[in-house]
Amino acid sequence: MTKRDGLEGYYLEDLEVGMEGSYAKTVTETDIILFAGVSGDSNPVHLNEEFAKTTMFEGRIAHGMLSAGFISTVLGTRLPGPGTIYLSQNLQFRAPVRIGDTVTATVKVREIIAAKKRIILDTTCTVGDRVVISGEATVMVPARG
């Protein structure tokens, strides 16, 4: 990592294929309620245990986009870090996340497109050994001078 304007992160020139960064967070009841309020997604599968018990999940689950947001945390704070601009993301939601689960978001540099100051990363969210989200992101990364 290098210092960029007092913040730690990577310039485009510092990145190499295979580099990884991650962030872990235990999902709480408060996280789900706050996310519902901020996003407007009040689907009862997230907020109402009695309703959620009648679904295929047999109980409440966290919003998929809450967990996907942890990928953004990695990109903007760890790898590549501050100044990174999210250009695109695709996601496959593979398994539910429940209150008390610790989600680990990991990004891995797959391709560097130096001429466009872009990188393509594999993105994954896991709970233990179980993949809950997989996908790919494209971001623009600051370059030196």
C-alpha positions in Angstrom: 0.0 0.0 0.0 1.0 3.5 -0.6 -0.1 6.8 0.8 -2.3 8.9 -1.5 -3.3 12.2 0.0 -2.8 10.8 3.5 -5.0 7.7 2.7 -3.7 4.2 2.2 -4.5 2.5 -1.0 -3.1 1.4 -4.3 -2.3 3.3 -7.5 -2.9 1.5 -10.8 0.8 1.0 -11.1 1.0 -0.8 -7.8 -1.6 -3.4 -8.7 -0.9 -7.0 -9.9 -3.1 -9.8 -11.1 -3.9 -12.1 -8.1 -3.8 -9.4 -5.4 -6.7 -9.7 -2.9 -8.4 -7.6 -0.3 -11.3 -8.4 2.1 -13.7 -7.1 4.7 -15.7 -9.0 7.2 -18.8 -7.9 9.1 -21.3 -9.8 11.3 -24.8 -8.9 10.2 -27.1 -7.6 13.0 -30.8 -7.0 13.4 -29.9 -3.3 13.4 -28.1 -3.5 10.1 -31.1 -5.1 8.5 -33.5 -2.5 9.9 -31.3 0.4 8.9 -30.7 -1.0 5.4 -34.5 -1.4 5.0 -35.0 2.3 6.0 -32.2 3.6 3.8 -33.1 1.5 0.7 -36.8 1.5 1.1 -36.8 -2.3 0.8 -39.3 -3.4 3.4 -39.9 -6.9 2.0 -41.3 -8.9 5.0 -38.8 -11.7 4.3 -36.2 -9.4 5.9 -38.3 -7.8 8.6 -41.2 -10.1 9.7 -40.2 -13.5 11.2 -43.7 -14.9 11.0 -44.0 -14.1 7.3 -40.4 -15.3 6.7 -41.1 -18.7 8.3 -43.7 -19.3 5.5 -41.1 -18.9 2.8 -38.5 -21.3 1.4 -36.0 -19.7 3.8 -38.0 -20.7 6.9 -37.0 -17.5 8.6 -35.7 -14.0 8.1 -32.8 -13.3 5.8 -30.7 -10.2 5.2 -31.1 -8.1 2.1 -28.8 -9.5 -0.6 -27.7 -6.0 -1.5 -26.6 -5.4 2.2 -24.0 -8.2 1.8 -23.1 -7.0 -1.8 -22.4 -3.6 -0.3 -19.5 -5.1 1.6 -17.8 -5.6 -1.8 -18.0 -1.8 -2.3 -16.3 -1.4 1.2 -13.4 -3.5 0.0 -13.0 -1.6 -3.3 -13.2 1.9 -1.7 -11.2 1.3 1.5 -8.8 -1.6 0.9 -8.2 -2.8 -2.7 -7.7 -0.7 -4.7 -8.8 1.8 -2.0 -9.7 5.5 -1.8 -10.4 7.2 -5.1 -11.6 4.0 -6.8 -14.7 4.5 -9.0 -17.1 1.6 -9.3 -18.1 1.2 -13.0 -20.0 -2.1 -13.0 -20.8 -5.2 -11.0 -22.6 -8.4 -11.7 -23.8 -10.6 -8.9 -25.1 -14.1 -8.4 -26.9 -14.6 -5.1 -26.2 -18.2 -4.1 -27.3 -18.6 -0.5 -29.1 -16.5 2.2 -27.4 -14.5 5.0 -29.1 -14.5 8.4 -28.8 -12.3 11.5 -25.6 -13.3 13.3 -23.8 -14.5 10.1 -20.3 -13.1 9.5 -20.0 -12.1 5.8 -16.5 -11.8 4.3 -16.3 -9.9 1.1 -13.2 -10.6 -1.0 -12.0 -9.1 -4.2 -9.2 -10.5 -6.4 -7.6 -8.6 -9.3 -8.2 -10.7 -12.5 -7.2 -8.2 -15.2 -5.5 -4.8 -15.5 -6.4 -2.6 -18.4 -3.7 0.1 -17.9 -4.6 2.2 -20.9 -8.1 2.8 -19.5 -7.0 2.9 -15.8 -9.4 0.0 -15.2 -9.2 -3.3 -13.4 -11.5 -6.3 -13.4 -11.9 -8.2 -10.2 -13.6 -11.4 -9.1 -15.9 -10.6 -6.2 -17.1 -13.1 -3.6 -19.0 -13.0 -0.3 -18.8 -15.9 2.0 -20.2 -17.1 5.3 -17.7 -19.5 6.6 -16.9 -21.8 3.7 -20.2 -21.2 2.0 -20.3 -18.7 -1.0 -23.3 -16.5 -0.7 -22.5 -14.1 -3.5 -20.2 -14.3 -6.5 -19.6 -11.9 -9.3 -17.3 -9.6 -11.2 -16.6 -5.9 -10.8 -14.9 -3.3 -13.1 -13.5 -0.2 -11.5 -11.4 2.8 -12.5 -8.3 3.3 -10.4 -6.2 6.5 -9.8 -2.8 6.4 -11.4 0.4 8.3 -10.3 0.7 11.8 -11.7 
